[in-house]
Amino acid sequence: MANIQTRRAVEGIVSYPLGDSAEEIKEKYQLRTVKKMSDNENVYGCSIQVKEAITQNLHQLSLYPDGTASGIINKLSAFYKLGEERFLIGNGSEEIIRLLARAYINPGDEAIMAAMTFPRYETNVVIEGGVAVTVPMVNGTHDLSNMYERITEKTKMIFICNPNNPTGTIVRKEELLTFIETIPQQILIILDEAYYEYVSSNDYLESVPLLSSHPNLVVLRTFSKIYGLASLRIGYGIMHPAIVKELHKVKEVFNVNQLAQAAAESALDDQEFIKGCAMKNAMERLFVCEQLDAIGLGYFPSETNFVYVYTDQSVTAKLISNGIVVRQMKLTGFADAFRITLGTREDNEFFLETLKEIVREKAV
């Protein structure tokens, strides 16, 4: 191919590391059973109502989707008791991260974020010619004091993943509220709350009520996690209408397919399913963490459907070769550790028994 020059901003970017699929691992290690516990999907699937909604909308496959996503916006507006003008629907909440960078980052602008967080914040800022200012975490949690100290006249936005991916930790309620109150209004504060529904702590900040008094606040949520619609790619942002208007200028016209919109409407209606998933997840999270304590492995306190466990790469490699697909943190440039998505009790027991055996063999 001819030596066609890419943009300088793209040259240093590394593609998002996906790791091997369950099928590739099954073939590589000649395994009969593989447990995929790497991508933070909802092990309980989605509401049965969602499947019915998809079936009822199959006749629309030949049509372009609703570019305004009016149906799901109407549902979200009623759910949150906020005006429809505050919502933007994205092809996953990641698209809204991209749109925020596209609409607001000029070359040389800075965006502040944690050093160990969702890597697509940095990627999308850099693509637009911006500078990602990364701040080390403290015990797997955002260091808001240090993040505040890094604000300069070039700062355009601040990303806070709460709960954080990949550590699963949350920022304490009062600490985050104080931080939001002190940030100048010309700086966007982007709260990525993809795992919001899994949180059981009383020390978690309810951010949506702050939107009316903080026009620079953006709250991102998704249907990919607890709602079980990861394959359909649909998420949403709640923000000031002026920000929604700017993002509409740079989004794709038909960015979310019609089946995803119909599925999300139906999923939002079935809150009993969501409550049940959250309750079962909390039980399994406690069970897994108690067993990790017994094994003697460290981990960050999680408020999500995954746990970040620190150990060396040999343990992670052994888990994978034994058919338990975990997220290798080395792939994302973090310390020796793995992230395990919580499964059913059967899945979790299989993982823990395998882990115990690996640790036992390593100690010999």
C-alpha positions in Angstrom: 0.0 0.0 0.0 1.2 3.5 -0.7 2.7 5.4 2.2 -0.3 7.5 3.0 0.2 9.7 6.1 -2.3 9.4 8.9 -3.1 12.4 11.1 -0.4 13.0 13.7 -2.9 12.6 16.5 -3.7 9.1 15.4 -0.1 7.8 15.1 0.5 7.0 18.7 -2.9 5.5 19.4 -3.1 1.8 20.2 -6.2 -0.2 19.2 -8.4 -1.3 22.1 -7.1 -4.7 23.2 -9.9 -7.3 23.0 -8.1 -10.5 24.0 -8.9 -13.9 22.7 -12.6 -15.0 22.3 -14.1 -17.9 24.2 -14.0 -20.0 21.0 -10.4 -19.2 20.4 -9.4 -20.2 23.9 -11.5 -23.4 23.7 -9.6 -24.3 20.5 -6.2 -23.2 21.7 -6.3 -25.2 24.9 -8.5 -28.1 23.6 -11.1 -27.4 26.3 -14.7 -28.7 26.4 -16.0 -25.9 28.6 -15.1 -22.2 28.7 -16.6 -19.7 31.1 -16.5 -16.2 29.6 -16.1 -13.9 32.7 -14.2 -11.0 31.1 -16.5 -8.3 29.6 -18.8 -7.3 32.5 -21.9 -8.5 30.8 -25.1 -9.4 32.7 -24.9 -13.1 33.3 -28.7 -13.2 33.8 -29.3 -11.9 30.3 -32.1 -9.5 29.6 -35.8 -9.2 30.4 -38.1 -11.6 28.5 -40.0 -8.5 27.5 -37.0 -7.3 25.5 -37.1 -10.4 23.4 -40.8 -9.9 22.7 -40.2 -6.3 21.7 -37.5 -7.3 19.3 -39.7 -9.9 17.7 -42.5 -7.3 17.3 -40.2 -4.9 15.5 -38.5 -7.3 13.0 -40.8 -5.9 10.3 -38.9 -2.6 10.5 -35.5 -4.1 9.4 -35.8 -2.5 5.9 -36.4 1.0 7.4 -34.0 3.5 8.7 -34.3 3.9 12.5 -35.8 6.9 14.2 -32.8 9.4 14.1 -34.3 11.3 17.0 -34.8 8.2 19.2 -38.1 9.8 20.3 -39.6 6.6 21.8 -36.8 5.8 24.2 -36.2 9.5 25.0 -39.9 9.8 26.0 -39.5 6.7 28.2 -36.4 8.1 29.9 -38.0 11.5 30.4 -40.8 9.9 32.3 -38.5 7.6 34.2 -36.3 10.4 35.4 -39.0 13.1 35.5 -36.8 15.4 33.4 -37.5 17.2 30.1 -36.9 15.3 26.9 -34.5 18.0 25.8 -31.9 16.8 28.4 -31.4 13.4 26.8 -29.1 12.1 24.0 -29.1 8.5 22.8 -25.9 7.0 21.7 -24.6 3.8 20.0 -23.5 2.8 23.5 -22.5 5.5 26.0 -19.1 5.3 24.4 -20.4 7.1 21.4 -21.4 10.0 23.6 -17.8 10.1 25.0 -16.6 10.4 21.4 -19.2 13.1 20.6 -18.2 15.2 23.6 -14.6 15.1 22.5 -15.5 15.9 18.9 -17.7 18.8 19.9 -15.6 20.4 22.6 -11.9 19.5 22.3 -9.7 21.8 20.3 -6.1 20.9 19.6 -4.1 21.6 22.8 -7.2 21.4 25.1 -6.7 19.3 28.2 -9.0 16.6 29.7 -8.3 15.3 33.2 -8.9 11.6 34.0 -7.7 8.9 36.3 -4.6 6.9 35.2 -6.4 3.6 35.7 -9.9 4.0 34.2 -11.8 3.3 31.0 -9.2 3.9 28.2 -11.6 5.3 25.6 -11.6 8.7 27.4 -8.0 9.2 26.6 -8.3 7.8 23.1 -11.1 10.1 22.0 -9.5 13.2 23.5 -6.2 12.4 21.7 -7.9 11.8 18.4 -9.2 15.3 18.5 -5.8 16.7 19.2 -6.3 17.2 22.9 -4.1 16.3 25.8 -5.1 13.6 28.3 -3.9 14.5 31.8 -3.8 11.3 33.7 -3.8 11.3 37.5 -2.7 8.3 39.6 -5.4 6.7 41.7 -5.3 6.1 45.5 -6.3 2.6 46.5 -8.1 2.1 43.2 -10.2 5.3 43.7 -10.1 8.6 42.0 -7.8 11.1 43.7 -10.1 14.2 43.3 -7.8 16.5 45.2 -4.9 15.8 42.8 -7.3 16.0 39.8 -8.4 19.5 41.0 -4.7 20.6 41.3 -4.2 19.6 37.7 -6.8 22.1 36.4 -5.3 24.8 34.1 -6.6 27.4 31.7 -6.4 24.7 29.1 -8.7 22.2 30.9 -11.9 21.6 28.9 -13.3 18.5 30.6 -12.9 16.1 33.5 -13.9 12.4 33.3 -14.9 10.5 36.4 -15.9 6.9 36.0 -18.1 6.2 39.1 -18.1 3.2 39.8 -14.8 3.0 38.2 -13.8 0.5 35.5 -11.7 -1.6 36.0 -11.3 -1.2 39.8 -15.0 -1.3 40.7 -14.6 1.4 43.3 -16.8 4.5 44.0 -16.0 8.0 45.1 -17.5 8.9 48.4 -20.7 11.0 48.2 -19.5 14.1 50.0 -16.1 14.1 48.4 -17.6 14.0 44.9 -20.3 16.6 45.7 -17.6 19.0 47.0 -15.5 18.4 43.9 -18.4 19.1 41.5 -19.3 22.3 43.5 -15.7 23.7 43.1 -15.2 23.1 39.4 -15.5 26.2 37.2 -18.6 26.1 35.0 -16.6 26.4 31.8 -15.2 22.9 32.4 -17.4 19.9 31.5 -17.7 17.3 34.3 -18.5 13.9 32.7 -19.7 11.3 35.2 -19.6 7.9 33.5 -22.1 5.8 35.5 -22.3 2.7 33.4 -22.4 0.5 36.5 -24.7 2.7 38.5 -27.5 0.2 38.9 -25.2 -2.3 40.6 -24.2 0.0 43.5 -25.5 -0.9 46.9 -23.5 1.5 49.1 -25.3 4.3 50.9 -22.2 6.5 50.3 -22.8 6.9 46.5 -23.8 10.3 45.1 -27.1 10.5 43.2 -25.9 12.8 40.4 -29.0 13.3 38.3 -30.6 15.8 40.8 -27.5 18.0 40.4 -28.1 18.6 36.7 -30.5 21.5 37.2 -28.0 23.5 39.2 -24.8 22.4 37.3 -25.1 23.1 33.6 -21.6 21.8 33.0 -22.5 18.3 34.4 -23.0 15.3 32.0 -24.2 12.0 33.3 -23.6 8.9 31.1 -25.5 5.6 31.6 -26.0 2.5 29.4 -28.2 -0.4 28.6 -25.2 -2.6 28.0 -24.6 -3.7 31.6 -27.4 -4.5 34.0 -30.0 -4.2 31.3 -28.3 -6.9 29.3 -28.3 -5.3 25.9 -24.6 -5.1 25.2 -25.0 -6.6 21.7 -27.4 -4.0 20.6 -25.2 -0.9 21.5 -27.4 1.7 23.1 -26.6 4.1 25.9 -27.6 7.6 26.9 -26.4 10.9 28.3 -28.3 13.3 30.6 -27.1 16.9 30.4 -28.0 20.6 29.8 -30.1 21.1 26.6 -27.4 23.4 25.2 -24.9 20.5 25.3 -27.4 18.1 23.7 -27.8 20.7 20.9 -24.1 20.8 20.2 -23.7 17.0 20.2 -26.5 16.6 17.7 -24.4 18.7 15.3 -21.6 16.0 15.3 -23.5 12.7 15.8 -24.4 10.3 13.0 -27.9 10.9 11.7 -29.1 7.3 12.3 -26.7 6.3 15.0 -28.8 3.7 17.0 -30.7 0.9 15.2 -34.4 0.5 15.6 -34.3 -2.9 17.4 -32.0 -1.4 20.0 -34.4 1.5 20.6 -37.4 -0.9 20.9 -35.4 -3.2 23.2 -34.3 -0.3 25.4 -37.8 1.0 25.8 -39.0 -2.5 26.9 -36.0 -3.0 29.2 -36.6 0.2 31.0 -40.2 -0.9 31.7 -39.1 -4.1 33.5 -37.5 -2.6 36.7 -38.4 -5.8 38.6 -35.9 -7.7 36.4 -33.2 -5.0 37.1 -33.8 -5.1 40.9 -33.5 -8.9 40.8 -30.2 -8.8 38.9 -28.8 -6.2 41.3 -29.8 -8.2 44.3 -28.3 -11.5 43.0 -25.2 -9.7 41.9 -24.7 -8.2 45.4 -25.0 -11.7 46.9 -22.5 -13.1 44.5 -20.1 -10.2 45.0 -20.1 -10.8 48.7 -19.6 -14.5 48.2 -16.7 -14.1 45.8 -14.9 -11.5 48.0 -15.2 -13.6 51.1 -13.7 -16.5 49.2 -10.9 -14.3 47.9 -10.2 -13.3 51.5 -9.9 -17.0 52.4 -7.6 -17.7 49.5 -5.4 -14.7 50.6 -5.7 -12.6 47.4 -6.1 -8.9 47.5 -8.8 -7.0 45.6 -10.4 -3.6 45.4 -13.8 -3.1 47.1 -16.2 -3.4 44.3 -19.7 -1.8 43.8 -20.1 -3.4 40.4 -20.6 -6.7 38.7 -16.9 -7.4 38.6 -13.9 -7.6 40.9 -10.3 -6.4 40.3 -8.0 -9.0 41.8 -4.3 -8.3 42.0 -1.9 -11.2 41.4 0.9 -12.0 39.0 0.4 -12.8 35.3 1.1 -16.5 35.7 -2.1 -16.9 37.7 -4.1 -15.1 35.1 -2.6 -17.2 32.3 -3.5 -20.4 34.3 -7.1 -19.3 34.8 -7.4 -18.8 31.0 -5.8 -22.1 30.1 -8.2 -23.8 32.5 -11.2 -22.3 30.6 -12.0 -19.2 32.7 -11.7 -16.2 30.5 -10.9 -13.2 32.7 -9.8 -9.7 31.6 -6.0 -9.5 31.7 -5.1 -6.2 33.0 -1.7 -6.3 31.3 -3.6 -5.8 28.0 -4.7 -2.4 29.2 -1.3 -1.4 30.6 -2.2 -1.8 34.2 -0.4 -3.6 37.0 -0.4 -7.4 37.4 -4.0 -8.2 38.0 -7.1 -9.6 36.4 -10.7 -8.4 36.4 -13.4 -11.1 36.9 -17.0 -10.6 35.9 -19.4 -12.0 38.5 -21.4 -15.0 37.2 -24.0 -17.3 38.6 -23.2 -19.2 41.8 -22.2 -22.2 39.7 -19.9 -20.0 37.6 -18.3 -18.4 40.6 -17.7 -21.7 42.4 -16.0 -23.1 39.3 -13.8 -20.0 39.1 -12.9 -20.0 42.9 -12.1 -23.8 43.0 -9.9 -23.4 39.9 -8.2 -20.3 41.5 -7.6 -22.1 44.8 -5.9 -25.0 42.9 -3.7 -22.6 40.9 -2.6 -20.7 44.1 -2.0 -24.0 45.9 0.2 -25.3 43.1 2.1 -22.0 42.9 2.9 -22.1 46.6 4.5 -25.6 46.3 
